Amino acid sequence: MFCGISLAGRVERAEGRFIAACSAAAARRRGDLAGFVVPVAGGVASYAEPDSPLNKVAGVGFDGVPAAAELEAIERAYAERGAAVQVEVSSLADPGVLELLAGRGYRLVSFENVLGCVASERPDVADVRRSGEDEFEVWLDVVVEASLHPDAEGVAWYEQFSRAVLENAERDAAGLTRRYLARLDGTPAGGGSMHVVDGIAQLTGAGTRPEFRRRGVQSALLGARLTDAAKAGCDVAVVVVQPGSRSHQNAARHGFEVLYTRAVLAL
């Protein structure tokens, strides 16, 4: 799959909208005005709560370059909440974004790969099914437990989060995603989710309990979501992976290719 600026812009705008919607859900859960979502250069600057994975600037650089004063106001908003500024920039975004960030002292801290493939139906996967509200807590426990014990292969993620923060983030996203639960011998072994918007299926997370790894659970979750993405009319499915990880390898086996890389910068 070839990815030019047009497709990258679609994916990054979808990411920004998803982050913004999750952050808004966090504000409703908390019932206060501590958070914010600010549009910026085609993306968003989001703050949900202390240490949240939603605290980031995402999707920027596909609608021009932020003005220095605009970025300075965002930096102040994070500083007022005692949070560092983290900006994710696509390698296909306007190069002026990186120039601006470098000039303000941002440092490169990590990379992540955005993979994509044509959404298509895959063979039926008997041990994976949609997860309803009645088993939300089971699904939540599986995906959070998997996240707390990441696969050791590949470049380590820049960020680590506590169980409470991960649970909050998953609850905030719950109303926006389709959830899937994988079982082995009747036991919940893994879980995943998917967000569908504008013909894009965002595979928004998946994980396998450590004791069930290397038994095909992640591949089954990928196949089930790709089938549903095709049925939903999506023309492309995307997933964000740690470079060189087992997740990257599994996605490649299902036909995913690197669309572009995101640089993660912090101030």
Secondary structure, DSSP 8 states (H G I E B T S, - for coil): ----HHHHHHHHHHHHHHHHHHHHHHHHHHTSS--EEEEETTEEEEE-STT-TT-EEES-SSS----HHHHHHHHHHHHHTT---EEEEETTS-HHHHHHHHHTT-EEEEEEEEEEE--------TTEEE--GGGHHHHHHHHHHHHHS--SSSS--S----HHHHHHHHHHHTTTSEEEEEEETTEEEEEEEEEEETTEEEEEEEEE-GGGTTSSHHHHHHHHHHHHHHHTT-SEEEEEE-TTSHHHHHHHHTT-EEEEEEEEEE-
